[in-house]
Amino acid sequence: MTHYQPYLACIALVAISVSYLLGFTPAVVGVVFVGMSLVAYYYYRRDKAAAVRGEWRVPESRLHFVSLCCGWPGALIAQYRFRHKTKKVSFRVLFWMTVVANVIGFSWLHLPKGNLMLKNGAFEIENFTLSHSKSEALTSTVFFLTNFRER
């Protein structure tokens, strides 16, 4: 059993936080990573419990999909915590491919073209919210989540 997994997950979450603090990404990026990590942790816990009881399992494709959708830090912590999905080589290879895809995607957001695309997307979400919502609380929340800190 490897013991680096929780540290790697923490390093990733620190990198995401620093990216926000330095103004490269809006808060919504961190919220998505944390939220999907919680979903991944839940699915791994559920799958491990089902495996122990001999019940219907969570499909591996779902575990990989959640990891690909920014949930890999939570998946790493769950793999370590529950000693689950750590032996099957084909699963591990595909899991690490989801991690690499996330790292590449997150890194791309820090390049000029990726950052511009992220800013344009955030601007579009803000405009959509302004034109379709009468709720001041929703509008304020969306602006908080999509706003970039000044560099």
C-alpha positions as CSV (number, residue, x, y, z in Angstrom):
1,M,0.0,0.0,0.0
2,T,1.3,3.4,-1.0
3,H,1.2,6.2,1.5
4,Y,1.8,9.1,-0.8
5,Q,-1.9,9.3,-2.0
6,P,-3.3,11.7,0.7
7,Y,-0.3,14.0,0.3
8,L,-0.7,14.1,-3.5
9,A,-4.4,14.9,-3.1
10,C,-3.5,17.7,-0.6
11,I,-0.8,19.1,-2.9
12,A,-3.4,19.2,-5.7
13,L,-5.9,21.1,-3.6
14,V,-3.2,23.5,-2.4
15,A,-2.2,24.1,-6.1
16,I,-5.9,24.8,-6.9
17,S,-6.1,27.3,-4.0
18,V,-2.9,29.0,-4.9
19,S,-4.2,29.3,-8.5
20,Y,-7.2,31.1,-7.2
21,L,-5.3,33.3,-4.8
22,L,-3.0,34.4,-7.7
23,G,-5.9,35.2,-9.9
24,F,-5.5,32.5,-12.5
25,T,-8.8,30.7,-11.8
26,P,-12.1,31.6,-10.2
27,A,-13.4,30.0,-7.0
28,V,-15.7,27.8,-9.0
29,V,-12.7,25.7,-10.1
30,G,-11.9,24.8,-6.5
31,V,-15.5,24.3,-5.7
32,V,-15.8,21.8,-8.6
33,F,-12.7,19.9,-7.5
34,V,-13.8,19.7,-3.8
35,G,-17.4,18.8,-4.8
36,M,-16.4,16.1,-7.2
37,S,-13.8,14.8,-4.8
38,L,-16.6,14.3,-2.2
39,V,-18.7,12.5,-4.8
40,A,-15.7,10.2,-5.6
41,Y,-15.0,9.5,-2.0
42,Y,-18.7,8.6,-1.5
43,Y,-18.6,6.2,-4.5
44,Y,-15.4,4.5,-3.4
45,R,-16.8,4.1,0.1
46,R,-20.0,2.7,-1.2
47,D,-18.1,0.3,-3.6
48,K,-15.9,-1.0,-0.9
49,A,-18.8,-1.7,1.4
50,A,-20.6,-3.5,-1.4
51,A,-17.5,-5.5,-2.1
52,V,-17.2,-6.6,1.5
53,R,-20.9,-7.6,1.6
54,G,-20.9,-9.2,-1.8
55,E,-23.5,-6.9,-3.1
56,W,-24.0,-5.0,-6.4
57,R,-20.9,-2.8,-7.0
58,V,-20.4,0.7,-8.3
59,P,-19.3,0.3,-12.0
60,E,-15.6,1.1,-12.6
61,S,-16.7,3.4,-15.4
62,R,-18.5,5.6,-12.9
63,L,-15.5,5.7,-10.7
64,H,-13.3,6.7,-13.6
65,F,-15.9,9.3,-14.9
66,V,-16.0,11.0,-11.5
67,S,-12.2,11.0,-11.3
68,L,-12.0,12.5,-14.8
69,C,-14.6,15.2,-13.8
70,C,-12.1,16.6,-11.2
71,G,-12.8,14.1,-8.5
72,W,-9.5,12.3,-8.5
73,P,-8.1,14.0,-5.3
74,G,-11.1,12.5,-3.4
75,A,-10.6,9.2,-5.2
76,L,-7.0,9.1,-4.1
77,I,-7.9,9.7,-0.5
78,A,-10.6,7.0,-0.6
79,Q,-8.3,4.5,-2.2
80,Y,-5.8,5.0,0.6
81,R,-8.5,5.2,3.4
82,F,-10.4,2.1,2.3
83,R,-7.5,0.2,0.7
84,H,-9.8,-0.1,-2.3
85,K,-9.0,-0.3,-6.0
86,T,-5.3,-0.4,-5.4
87,K,-4.3,-3.7,-6.8
88,K,-6.0,-4.1,-10.2
89,V,-3.5,-2.9,-12.8
90,S,-6.0,-2.1,-15.5
91,F,-8.0,0.0,-13.1
92,R,-4.9,1.8,-11.8
93,V,-3.6,2.6,-15.3
94,L,-6.9,4.2,-16.4
95,F,-7.3,6.0,-13.1
96,W,-3.8,7.6,-13.5
97,M,-4.8,8.6,-17.0
98,T,-7.7,10.6,-15.5
99,V,-5.3,12.3,-13.2
100,V,-2.9,13.2,-16.0
101,A,-5.8,14.5,-18.1
102,N,-6.8,16.7,-15.1
103,V,-3.3,18.0,-14.6
104,I,-2.9,18.8,-18.3
105,G,-6.3,20.5,-18.3
106,F,-5.7,22.5,-15.2
107,S,-2.3,23.5,-16.4
108,W,-3.8,24.6,-19.8
109,L,-6.1,27.0,-17.8
110,H,-2.9,28.9,-16.8
111,L,-1.7,29.4,-20.4
112,P,-2.9,32.6,-22.2
113,K,-5.4,30.8,-24.5
114,G,-6.8,28.6,-21.8
115,N,-7.1,31.5,-19.3
116,L,-8.8,33.6,-21.9
117,M,-11.3,30.8,-22.6
118,L,-11.9,30.4,-18.9
119,K,-12.5,34.1,-18.4
120,N,-14.9,34.2,-21.4
121,G,-16.8,31.3,-20.0
122,A,-17.1,32.9,-16.6
123,F,-18.3,36.1,-18.3
124,E,-20.9,34.2,-20.2
125,I,-22.2,32.5,-17.0
126,E,-22.4,35.9,-15.3
127,N,-24.4,37.4,-18.2
128,F,-26.7,34.4,-18.4
129,T,-27.4,34.7,-14.7
130,L,-28.0,38.4,-14.9
131,S,-30.5,38.1,-17.7
132,H,-32.4,35.0,-16.4
133,S,-32.4,35.4,-12.6
134,K,-34.3,37.8,-10.4
135,S,-32.7,36.4,-7.3
136,E,-30.1,38.7,-5.9
137,A,-28.7,35.8,-3.7
138,L,-28.1,33.6,-6.8
139,T,-26.6,36.5,-8.8
140,S,-24.2,37.3,-5.9
141,T,-23.2,33.7,-5.5
142,V,-22.5,33.3,-9.3
143,F,-20.5,36.5,-9.3
144,F,-18.5,35.3,-6.3
145,L,-17.8,31.9,-7.9
146,T,-16.9,33.2,-11.3
147,N,-14.9,36.2,-10.3
148,F,-11.1,36.3,-10.8
149,R,-9.0,37.8,-8.1
150,E,-6.8,40.7,-9.2
151,R,-3.2,39.7,-10.0
